[in-house]
Each structure stands twice: as structure tokens, then as C-alpha cells.
Amino acid sequence: MLLEAQDITKSFGPVQALSGVSLRLKPGSVHAVLGENGAGKSTLMKIISGVYSPTSGTLRVGGEDVDWYRAEQARAAGISTIFQEFILLPNLSVAENLFLGREPRTAFGLIDRARMREESRSILEGVGLDLDPEVLTGSLRVAEQQMVEIAKGVMRDARIFVFDEPTAALGDREAQKLFDLIRRLQSEGKGILYISHRLPELFELCDEVTVLKDGQFAGHFMMKDTNSDELVTTMVGRSLDQLYPPRRPADAAGEPVLELRDVVVEGLSGPVNLTVGRKEIVGLAGLEGQGQIEITRAIYEGHTLVSGEILFEGKAFDHSGPAGGINAGIGLIPEDRKAEGLFLSLSVARNISAGLLPGKGLAAAAPTAKREIAEQVERLRIRLRSVGQSIGELSGGNQQKALLARWLVRGVKLLICEEPTRGVDIGAKSEIYALLRELADSGVPVLVTSRELPELIGLCDRIVVVRDGATVAEFRGAESSEEKIMAAAIEGAHA
């Protein structure tokens, strides 16, 4: 047995994060660890990775008991962890990030940059990434940064790999490259612990799954002997068919709030033609990097248009910078909430009240802000100790809800959600979907992008397919399918 965790318990003061959790990892096996945010998955992985020591219980690697208290000890024992949150320095090149702290040296003791470039290129090719090793990491797309993070983890000569939500920022193509890499590691006899909230990929990739709930062992299944509904019921106590709220009837979209007419965004072929009705949730679908984000940013930030026009509430909409979009009544939940949406060192209250700026005096509105923040925390069921708690301490789902609360206290007229449930567990996903539907039903339309086609199909009233910045097909949500959407995205025409 490569790894055994037996009766692991972990307490942080009076809070017990894990209680009697056990797990076994075999050589050449991909073992999923499943559970809601707060179920204890990350705590268990950090114990296995040497970040935490267990309060009680036994951890064995290769049949030998281990009692480490530093991540370096776990790495020395052959454990490599690829965390969900990037540990990359944006002002360094890809090669410098890959070799940070272990740079090769020349005979004269200088950093051997030529060797770094050569080896980096080979490492990147190994994960299916065609990148210049000298490009600045901060200039990469989120999906490319995720693949660099994965490359950094797998370049270590480890026997156990821990993948924490590795596909959260990846499109289908990058995800398949990752799966090929994991299968190669598996064929070499490595053991892989795999955390993901995307159930279809667990069935494609994993051999077995351990389910945690409220810090305790909830069940163990062989993937070939279980199904999605059983796993979801074990994890959250309700079935998969309760995940998405009911859609509105096709004739209940309401008058157009947003219209894009023959819009060509700079750098893309275009044109884009779409409308979003007063009570609609509309999705933008397509292959990775086909202009979905550029389109949403053109609406929110006022990116330069080559041609065409944007109408908002029936009037021509021409602005420059996010402040123009915000003041017009448009809110954005970005695809990378930590890099672009949250002030991680500030409290939950300060993050939510940022929605009152610009255009509304925060100091003057302080009593109102305090009351509205409390109302939104209760309405959105944001789980926290207090609104003074650092937002960086919250789970991904609660951080996402706090971003939504920011726009609700402002009273936006249109909400754009890029990857609304990235890195969010099944239970929190269901709550976010219900909140977005409630918002649309109240007359605040929602424009959504997502790398998860089942999410768009289950949530949206209409789905618009994009290819190279041009709208090429449109489907009613209830009549769409992954096959239809992918055919349109690849062929560039209505399937």
C-alpha cells in the first residue's frame, strides 16, 4: 500500500475539522476524495502533504509510520501536491517559476538559464503545453497558469501525487491533456489522490472514491459500482436532479436589457449578435479561448469595439473602464475571483461594501451598508464566524456568494458571471444556481460563461455559442445538449 491514513483526527482549538477519517491509496490507482467545501478534504490533504500534523491517528507511507510537520518532509518522502490556488509569481517567467528555489547552476555557480529553458520546454511539452518558457507567467490565461502549476508539481520525482481541483480553470482540451498525464503516471505505478467537484471526470478517470461529510468518513465506493446520484446523496443528502432550479417559460424572457448588434471586439473576428431579456439567464458557450471573456469584458469594461454597437436598457452604451459599467448598473463576478474580484487581506464586510463604490459614498452610506451587508449574508447563507472575518478564510463557495452580495447591495441591473461555480462544491453550486435564478426572476438578468457545459445546459434559458469572437449558434436551454453545442463550437455553424 502506498499510503494509509487511519483514524485521522484534526482539531483547531475547539473546532474539529476531521474525526476518525481513514483512506488507503494503492500503487497505480487514482483515488477520488469527494465532499462539500468544509467537509475536511483540504485538511486531510494538508496532513498528507505535511502542512498539518494530525491531532491523532496514524499516517503510513510505503508501510512505514510517518510523523512529519513540514511540507519539505512530505516532498522528501515522495509526495507532490498540486493545490487549487496558484503558487506562481506573476512577475517571473514560466521557467523561473518551474525552477524557483532549485535553479540549475553552471560550473561557475551561476544560474544555468539555457538549461532552465531547455528543461522547461520539455516539462511543458510533457503536460501538453506549447509555451515559451521565457514568457511572464502573469501574462498567461488562467487555464495556462493552471497547467504551469500542474507542470511544476509533476516535474518532481514523486510516487504519490495530490491533485486539488486541477480542472477548475481548464477547458475540455486542457482537461484531456491532464487526464492523459494522470493515466501515464498511473501506468508508472504512481498513486494519485484526486479532488474534484466535477462528477463526470471522476467516472472517466478514477478507480475508487472516498466521500467525506462534516469532517467524517461518509462512504467508500468503487467507481464502477456507483453512480452520480448515489455519490451526491452521500455527500449532501439530496439527489442530483435537485441541483438546478426550474427554468422560465420560453415566452417569459421580458424586454431586452442588453443587446449586442454586429459587435466585433478588437482582436477577434466577430460579429456578435445577442440579447439578454429582463428575466433571463443567458449562457456563452464555446471552446476555450474563443472570445467569451473578451465579450463579457467589452460589455463591462468598455473594451474598444472595431464595429457594431452595444445597447443597455435601449440606449447606446459607450464607456471606458469598469467604472462606466458599474455606474450604468452592470456587475461582474470574474473567472478568477482571487486575482480580480476579492481583496483577500480585507474582511468580508469590506469586500461586500466595495459594491457601494464608485458612485455611492461608502462613508456616507456606512449605516445602510452595515444593515444591507447583514441582510445579504443571511439571504445568501454565507457561512462565516463574523463579517469582520478575513474573506480569504472562507471556502470557495462562500467567497463566491460574498462577491454576489457585493452587487446585490449596489442594486445592479445586469450581472455577468464568468465561471459562477469555479472551485465550488455541489451543495454550494445548488445554492448559487438558485440565487441566480431568483435574481433573474426578480428582473435582474444574468449573462454566464462556463467551461462546464452541463452547468450551462442545466442553468440557462438560452445558450449562445461563440467561435473566434463570433456568435455561431443559439439553443434554448431545455432543447440543448453537449453534442449540439460542441458541434456548433467546432464547425462554427448551427448543428
Secondary structure, DSSP 8 states (H G I E B T S, - for coil): --EEEEEEEEEETTEEEEEEEEEEE-TT-EEEEE--TTSSHHHHHHHHTTSS--SEEEEEETTEEE---SHHHHHHTTEEEE-SS----TTSBHHHHHTTT---B-TTSSB-HHHHHHHHHHHHHHTT----TTSBGGGS-HHHHHHHHHHHHHTS--SEEEEESTTTT--HHHHHHHHHHHHHHHHTT-EEEEE-S-HHHHHHH-SEEEEEETTEEEEEEEGGG--HHHHHHHHHSS-GGGSS-----TT---SEEEEEEEEEETTS---EEEEEETT-EEEEE-STTSSHHHHHHHHHH---EEEEEEEETTEE----SHHHHHHHTEEEE-SSIIIII--TTSBHHHHHHGGGTTTS-TTTTHHHHHHHHHHHHHHTT---S-TTSBGGGS-HHHHHHHHHHHHHHHT-SEEEEESTTTT--HHHHHHHHHHHHHHHHTT--EEEE-S-HHHHHHH-SEEEEEETTEEEEEEEGGG--HHHHHHHHHHSS--
